Amino acid sequence: MNKKNVKAGIVGAGFAASFHFEAIRKVYATDVELVGVFCRTEQTRKAFAEKRGIKAFDSLEALLDEVDLIHVCTPAVTHEPIAVEALKRDKYAIVEKPLTGYFGDGSDDFNGDTFPKVKALDHALASIRCILDAEKNSKAKILYAENWVYAPSIQKEREIIEKTDAQILWIHGEEAHSGSHATTYAYWKFSGGGVMLGKGCHPLAAALYLKQVEGKARDGRAIRPVAVSARTHALTRLPSFRDEGHIRADYHDIDDFSIMHVIFEDGTIADIFASDILLGGIHNWLEVAANNHRSICNINPNTAMQTYNPVDANFKDIYIVEKTGTKQGWSTPSPDEDWFTGYPQEIEAFYRTVAYGEPVQSDLSLAADCISTIYSAYVSAEKNGTEVAVRVF
Ligand SMILES: NC(=O)c1ccc[n+]([C@@H]2O[C@H](COP(=O)([O-])OP(=O)(O)OC[C@H]3O[C@@H](n4cnc5c(N)ncnc54)[C@H](O)[C@@H]3O)[C@@H](O)[C@H]2O)c1
């Protein structure tokens, strides 16, 4: 079979842009012509482009003119306008998580602790509607970069559900570590929420995806969320928190611990934890309790490799696993962290969609359900866990 050529561009030149670039290099189903990069800072885009031998573009529009597809690797506040601009020109947009959100009222002193959360929900729903409308009027699609959907353990669970007609009764999952690195993450006005959004979106999307898979396998229709109850906490901001320097503790107005209890339309449930207070390296896992099997999908850590190192300094030049605090003693080095995390698989799948029209596993409907559930969860948390209906489109 002749491979089709896909012309691609990257928007953003930071952390996510770098791992997207690495994943693009591994695409094998299509020929990829990486045309260039655009980000709003001239110096950054030039440095990113030079290091990788690609062109730096001066505007989003100029980049869009030359590609079939863009990778939207910019802060979430910019996702909606950039994705809509791409869709208007019938260009596909791979959009990083979270799809969209509410980033305050524009005031410098906006306070994420005290504003009425229904405002965030209304705004997020309007933003979802805007992206959905743009996709409906476009020949292209949103490809939602939720790597958990493409992580090998989640895809193996998809196969089990599809082939055994499993009924999922309860999903239990978590993303946690000791704190995100970006300084802006501490502020709701930059991040659109706290850990419930930033990290909770990953295991939540995987749970929503697996219930979609179950419904589609049984009667061709996704099983969607209908209600959520949630609690959020700011444990590192408690006056009684005793900071010993292991956990990031400079959050301004966001949550660092959250739990969402999600109810699906068939009455089954999911419990999703997210936190920024966990030592020992990143902890990303999802457990599925079904009527005919039980699976524990370990994304990170997993025991593909276990190493004992008696002297921390011996491993100073060796990457072990994301957010590990020490390399001394027993550890679980990830032999290919990107692969276990699903990054190359997701990018490969998206290029197959663009080139050959293959169906999208992580699509706009999944992204929309995820955002709708999370901002409904913030409304619930404001009411100390009262159940709130989830609006699906
Ligand atoms: N899937 C994952 O595991 C994962 C991991 C990290 C980040 N992310 C997501 O990726 C996105 C980017 O995060 P990051 O960590 O790379 O941030 P970053 O701060 O490292 O990089 C952001 C880049 O976007 C550029 N930018 C900002 N506003 C822009 C605009 N209006 N137009 C063009 N460029 C603009 C900046 O100049 C910068 O180059 C976020 O949505 C984040 O949640 C996902």
The ligand as an SDF file (V2000), in Angstrom:
LIG
                    3D

 44 48  0  0  0  0  0  0  0  0999 V2000
   -1.0810   14.7840   27.7890 N   0  0  0  0  0  0  0  0  0  0  0  0
   -0.1650   15.0810   28.6840 C   0  0  0  0  0  0  0  0  0  0  0  0
    0.3520   14.2140   29.3690 O   0  0  0  0  0  0  0  0  0  0  0  0
    0.2680   16.5180   28.8480 C   0  0  0  0  0  0  0  0  0  0  0  0
    1.4440   16.8090   29.5340 C   0  0  0  0  0  0  0  0  0  0  0  0
    1.8240   18.1480   29.6430 C   0  0  0  0  0  0  0  0  0  0  0  0
    1.0410   19.1580   29.1130 C   0  0  0  0  0  0  0  0  0  0  0  0
   -0.1330   18.8320   28.4690 N   0  0  0  0  0  0  0  0  0  0  0  0
   -1.0110   19.8840   27.9040 C   0  0  0  0  0  0  0  0  0  0  0  0
   -0.3390   20.5120   26.8240 O   0  0  0  0  0  0  0  0  0  0  0  0
   -0.7080   21.8940   26.7510 C   0  0  0  0  0  0  0  0  0  0  0  0
    0.5670   22.7430   26.7770 C   0  0  0  0  0  0  0  0  0  0  0  0
    1.2520   22.5240   28.0030 O   0  0  0  0  0  0  0  0  0  0  0  0
    2.8390   22.6800   28.1100 P   0  0  0  0  0  0  0  0  0  0  0  0
    3.2250   22.0060   29.4000 O   0  0  0  0  0  0  0  0  0  0  0  0
    3.5060   22.2860   26.8640 O   0  0  0  0  0  0  0  0  0  0  0  0
    2.9700   24.2650   28.3020 O   0  0  0  0  0  0  0  0  0  0  0  0
    4.2730   25.1440   28.0500 P   0  0  0  0  0  0  0  0  0  0  0  0
    4.0830   26.3750   28.8650 O   0  0  0  0  0  0  0  0  0  0  0  0
    5.5170   24.3170   28.2420 O   0  0  0  0  0  0  0  0  0  0  0  0
    4.2010   25.5230   26.4960 O   0  0  0  0  0  0  0  0  0  0  0  0
    3.1350   26.2820   25.9690 C   0  0  0  0  0  0  0  0  0  0  0  0
    3.5530   26.8730   24.6270 C   0  0  0  0  0  0  0  0  0  0  0  0
    2.4150   27.5230   24.0260 O   0  0  0  0  0  0  0  0  0  0  0  0
    2.8160   28.8080   23.5300 C   0  0  0  0  0  0  0  0  0  0  0  0
    1.6460   29.6820   23.4850 N   0  0  0  0  0  0  0  0  0  0  0  0
    0.9560   30.2260   24.5100 C   0  0  0  0  0  0  0  0  0  0  0  0
   -0.1130   30.9250   24.0480 N   0  0  0  0  0  0  0  0  0  0  0  0
   -0.1070   30.7990   22.7080 C   0  0  0  0  0  0  0  0  0  0  0  0
   -0.9360   31.2830   21.6720 C   0  0  0  0  0  0  0  0  0  0  0  0
   -2.0170   32.0240   21.9370 N   0  0  0  0  0  0  0  0  0  0  0  0
   -0.6330   30.9660   20.3860 N   0  0  0  0  0  0  0  0  0  0  0  0
    0.4750   30.2190   20.1160 C   0  0  0  0  0  0  0  0  0  0  0  0
    1.3140   29.7410   21.0520 N   0  0  0  0  0  0  0  0  0  0  0  0
    1.0200   30.0090   22.3400 C   0  0  0  0  0  0  0  0  0  0  0  0
    3.9060   29.2650   24.4770 C   0  0  0  0  0  0  0  0  0  0  0  0
    4.7090   30.2300   23.8680 O   0  0  0  0  0  0  0  0  0  0  0  0
    4.6490   27.9330   24.7200 C   0  0  0  0  0  0  0  0  0  0  0  0
    5.5830   27.7070   23.6910 O   0  0  0  0  0  0  0  0  0  0  0  0
   -1.6470   22.1420   27.9420 C   0  0  0  0  0  0  0  0  0  0  0  0
   -2.9890   22.0510   27.5080 O   0  0  0  0  0  0  0  0  0  0  0  0
   -1.3200   21.0000   28.8920 C   0  0  0  0  0  0  0  0  0  0  0  0
   -2.4080   20.6430   29.7280 O   0  0  0  0  0  0  0  0  0  0  0  0
   -0.5060   17.5380   28.3150 C   0  0  0  0  0  0  0  0  0  0  0  0
  1  2  1  0
  2  3  2  0
  2  4  1  0
  4  5  1  0
  4 44  2  0
  5  6  2  0
  6  7  1  0
  7  8  2  0
  8  9  1  0
  8 44  1  0
  9 10  1  0
  9 42  1  0
 10 11  1  0
 11 12  1  0
 11 40  1  0
 12 13  1  0
 13 14  1  0
 14 15  2  0
 14 16  1  0
 14 17  1  0
 17 18  1  0
 18 19  2  0
 18 20  1  0
 18 21  1  0
 21 22  1  0
 22 23  1  0
 23 24  1  0
 23 38  1  0
 24 25  1  0
 25 26  1  0
 25 36  1  0
 26 27  1  0
 26 35  1  0
 27 28  2  0
 28 29  1  0
 29 30  1  0
 29 35  2  0
 30 31  1  0
 30 32  2  0
 32 33  1  0
 33 34  2  0
 34 35  1  0
 36 37  1  0
 36 38  1  0
 38 39  1  0
 40 41  1  0
 40 42  1  0
 42 43  1  0
M  CHG  2   8   1  16  -1
M  END
$$$$
